[in-house]
Amino acid sequence: MLTDLSGGAIAAVAGLGVLAVAAGVAVFRVDSMARATFALLASFLAVAGVLLAFDLVYLAVVTALMMTIEMAIMAVFMIAFMMNPAGLMPMTMVHNTTGSAVVGAGAFAVLAVGIWTADWPTRSGRRPADSTRQLGEAIMGGHMLVMLVIGIALFATILAGTVLATSRGRYDRFGADLAASRPDDPVPGGLPR
């Protein structure tokens, strides 16, 4: 597939690959959940750029949209529910550093050997006129409508669960203009201000 790309496109793929790996490493090097979230988003966006360079437009757009929305939701939940402000307080992002480094290096070595030693198939026949439609039919078959309905139902469930779990928000606790000096909690406690 690399042979189909121009020199500039190969350089872009190499640069995006390095960026994806560097941002992936940053996920485990930064000291807060929020920074790790945005580093992971940068890594996935770089992967989406690589997919775009390979003319896999559908997969690139799906990857970019899904990861952007997922990371935005994670950031919103961190701001709303974490004890420290927006997950910005320093905290360790890695546990069992030696074991995780060994497992990560081993997995990388196995995958790298597999990539360079696998007998990759060559394309036979012509490219389809609409590869997005062909991909959708190959993955979903005749079940696309069912999956669309399930997706909407899952989204509604997530929203309903969030609304039911948070009957009181910051505006209920500190007033409409957030000017109250102490929160109006039904159960006393918490940290003094």
N, C-alpha and C positions, 0 to 999 in steps of 0.2 A: 504494500500500500504506500510505503514511503517513496517508491519509485515513481508514483503518479504525481508527486508534489514537486513544485518548483523550488529553487534554492532558497528564496525568501520564505516560503511556506515551511520548509524543513527547519530553517533557523527559528521561525516562530514557534514551531512545535517543540524544538529543543528548549527554547527559553521558557515556554509555558510549562514544560515538564519539570524544569529546574524550579520554577516558581511554585508548582504544585507540591513538590517534595519539600521545599524550604518552608512553605506555609504549614504543611503537615507536621514537620518537625517543631515548628513554633507552637503548635497546639499543646505540646508537652513541655515546652520551655517557658511559656509565659506563666505569670503567677496569679491569674484570676480567671474565673469562669467566663466573664464577658470577653476578655481578650482571646481566650481559647476559642470561643464561639466564632468570632470574626476571623481568626486565623483559619479555622476550618472552612468557613465560607470562602475565603480567598483561594484555598486549595481546590475546592470544588469548582469554583468559577474558572480557574486555570485549566482544570480537566475539561470543562465545557468548551473552552477555547480550543483545546486539542481536538475534541470531537468535531468542532466546527471546521477546523483546518482539514480534517479528513472527509469533509462534505457530508457529515452525518448530522444534518441540521436539526432533525426532529429530536434526536438524543441530546444534542447540545442544548436546545431550548428547554427540554424537559429537565435536564440536570440543573441548568441555571435557575429555572423557576422554582423547582422543588427545593433546592438547597437554600435559595434566598429566602423563601417563605418559611422554611423550617428554622433557619437560624434567626429570622426576625421573631418568630413565635418564641423561640428559646430566650431571646433577649427580653421580650415582654414579660415572660414568666419569671425571669430572674429579677427584673425590676420590681415586679408585683409581689413576689413571695419570698425572696431570699432574705436572710437576716441581715446581711451586710448590703450596703447600697449597690444594687445592680450587679452583684457578683464582682465588684471591683477591689474588694479587700484582698490582700495577698493570701494565697493559700497554695498548698502543694497540689499539683495536677497529676502526679504520678505516685503510685504506691508500689513497693517492691521493685525499686529501680533496677537492681541487678537482674532479677528474674525477667522483668519486662524487656530489658535491653537484649538479653540472650534470646528470648523468644522472637523479638522483632528482627534481630540480625539473622536468626535461623530461617524465619519465614521469608525474609528478603533474599537470602542465598538460594533457597529452594525455588522461589518464583523466578529469579534471574536465570538460574540454570535451565528451568523449564522453558523460558522465553527463547533462549539462544539455542537450545537443542531440540525443540519441538519441530516436527515436520509440518509446517503450516500449509494449509491447502491453497491452491491457486484458483483464481476465479475461472469458472467455466460458463460459457454462454454470455449473453449481453446483459447489461444492467437493466433493471426494470424501469419502466417509464415513471412510476410513482413508488419510490422505495418506502415512503412513509406509510402508504396504504398497505403495501405488502408486509411491512413489519407489524402493523396493527393486526392484520388478518392472521399472521403467523403466531402472534402472541395470544390474541384473544379469540380468534375464530369468530363464531357467531354470538359471543357473549359480551360484546362491547357495551350494549345498552345496560345489561345487568351491572357491569363494572361502573358505569357512570352513575347509576342509581345508588350503588353501594358507597361510592365516593361521596356523594352528597349526604347520604345518611350518616356516614362516619364524621363528616365535617359538622353536621348538625348535632351529633352526639357530643363532640368535643366542646362546642359552644355551650350546649345545655349543661354539661357537666361543670364547666368553668363558672357559669352563672349561678348554678345551684351551690357550688362550693364556696363562693364568695358573696354572701348576702350583704356584707358590709365592706365597702371599699374606703379608700383614703378620704373621699369627699364626705362620706357618712361620718367618719371619725373626727375629722378636723373642720367640718363645715364646708359650705359651697365655695368659699374663697380661700380655704385652707389656712385661715387666720387664727384658729383656736390654739391656745397655748398648750392645752392638754387634750388628748383624744377622748371622745365620748364613747368609751367602751362599755358594753353591758356588764362585763366582768372586770373588776379592778385588777390592776397588776401592770406588768410591763416595765419598761425602763423609765425612770424620771427624766423629765426634760429640763 
